[in-house]
Amino acid sequence: MMKFLMMILFMIPLCFKKKMFWLVQMLLFMMMFLFMNLSIMLSSYCNLSYMYSCDMISFGLIMLSIWICILMMMASENLYKVNYYVEFFMFNLIFLLLMLFLTFSVMNLFMFYLFFEGSLIPTLMLIVGWGYQPERIQAGMYLLFYTLFASLPLLMGIFYIFIESNNIMIYFLKFMNFDYYLLYLCMIMAFLVKMPMYFVHLWLPKAHVEAPVSGSMILAGIMLKLGGYGLMRVMIFMEKVSLKFNFIWVIISLVGGFYISLKCFCQIDIKSLIAYSSVAHMSLVIGGIMTMNYWGYLGSYILMIGHGLCSSGMFCLANINYERLHSRSMFINKGMMNFMPSMSLWWFLLMSSNMAAPPSLNLLGEISLINSLISWSLLSMIMLMMISFFSAGYSLYLYSYVQHGKYYVGIYSFYMGVSREYLLLMLHWLPLNIMIMKVDYVMIWL
């Protein structure tokens, strides 16, 4: 793991040289290739170095982080063209990748907290520095305060665990079992805000709408997964108290997922619709982890990977339209099939993955999650039916509204998609639908 850390660190000086944009991207591709070829043992931690290690959950999420960072560079070519602080942008991106890599690979809970919060800074920079509207400052404040407000108790909780057990290594904590409900709340709230759970989700749509395309991609692709990853790690040593209180979070997330799905139908901003749909998907993930059973863990892990690719791809599509029309409103983004018929295919493919059509990873994840939630309580079937039905509903609503209909007369100039954009969408869609062939990797990692 140390070699990858060094590779990321030595990319930082390259960012400050002129004309290094594509070279950095190529190096990231190379790093991705090397990382993919690691031998991961399914049952235990491996690739250990002094403080870093990798098990199956970390492996998938680190791979997703590197991949999304490569695609962020590919999507942000516009910055390179107009030379808008492009060196600082690259530095920001590499620093963010470094933070994410460390978050997913450290074994020490305190270091995990440190990098978990550290990844907030470059994201904030992205939103405030390269965002589009003046409201981006407000969005940045929402992001910062929601996350930091819930994170201080987590820090206190980690200190308390250290005092109690003289140890905060994630690997050893699995032999512990803490039965304190206050500690449980402290440890869990930061992750629920990060996911985000319904009731504490308000920062997400704001941040997405104001962020540039790269900011939206990293927010949807990785930031929401930090919460899920944290919950997976924490639930293991909180079993007793979790079995008493978890029903609260399952109920909130299921009902919230249903409400958010309805809210999606009211959106007229494309980006905000995709952001709300992320909240609906993540509510299923929270429900799956909170049921504390095998299928739930499995499904939430797979859905996190699938959603990371799918949601990121949808933000790319929204940005491709935005670059042409300079608007994200659905009233103006209409009848796109007349202008970009081949792009229409990509809209269709990514929308179908979003509503969990086969052969996407989302389908596999949702099947596992539905399994786990129904085995937990038969009543959850009602909300699950609603969420699944409406997720297909708003995906179709978005697709049909944007692609069909009479196009806006005010469009005065237009150009088709360029090959970079098609490659970008292909690199989102292909892993999302091909990885289902190698599903034995994620189905037996426990």
Beta strands, then each sheet from edge to edge (+ up, - down):
end
